[in-house]
Amino acid sequence: MKNKDPYSIIKNPISTEKAVRIMETDNKLTFVVNRKSTKSEIKKSLEDIYSLKITKVNTAVTNKGIKKAYIKLPKDVIALDIATQIGIM
């Protein structure tokens, strides 16, 4: 997926109860992403779209075939503040 539009890689943020708990405890944001995208593409896309500093990206594919990305933020950036700016809180 080289030279793809960042908006084709990142589909939408997740704001479920579990995602909010992860925001509060682990300082992570959760996004639904394109199934074929790599961790480095996800990281670059989020940095371009939201101007974030990202520490780590973990991905998981659900049994329904949806790929989720868990984005770890640095300690000086609060995930709940970013979620508020994005509009999911």
N, C-alpha and C positions, 0 to 999 in steps of 0.2 A: 504494500500500500504506500509506495513512495510518492511524495509530492501530492498528498491528498489534502483536501480542505479540512482544517481542524474541526469544523462543524459536522463533517461526515464521520469523524472518528468518535467524538463525544456526542451521545444521543440526548441524554437528560440526566439531571441529578436525582438522587433518591432521597425522599424525606419520610421514610417509614419510621415507626417507633424504634426498631432496631438500629436504623441508620443514625437517628438522633442520639441514641445511647452511645454509639461508637464515637460520634462527634464529641460528646461530653467526656467520655472516659479515656479514649485513645487519641483524641485530636486528629481524627480522620474524616474525610469526606467520601461519599459513595456515589458513583456514577454508573449509568448503563452506557456501555461502549460498543462499538462495532466488533463483531465476533472475530474478525480477521486482523484486528489491530494488535500491535505489539506494545509492551510496556513502555518502551522508549518513545513510540509514537503518541501514546496516551499522555505521557509526561510532557512532551513538547507541545501538544495541542492544548492542554490545560494551562501551561505557562503562557502560550500565545493568547488564549481567549480571556483568561481571568487574571493575568499578570501575577501568578502565584510562584512562590518558591516551594518546591516539592522535595521532600526528603526521600520518600520511597513510594513505589507503586506495587500493589499486590492485585492479582486478578483471580477471578473464579468464574466458572461457567456453571450455571444452574442446570437442574435436570430438565428445565423447559427450553434450554438452549440460549439463555440470555447471559451475556458476559457482563460481569460487574467488576469495576475497578475501585479498589480501596486506596485512597490517596492520603499518605501520611504527611502532615505539615510540620514545619519546625516548631520548637517550643515557644518562640516569640510570636507566632501567628496563631490566633485562636480560631478553631474551625467554626464555632458558632457565629463569630463575627463575619467570616467569609460567607457562610450559609445565608446570613441576613442580607448581605450585599447582593448575592446571587438571586435572592427572592424565594428561597425555599423554607424559610423560617418566619 
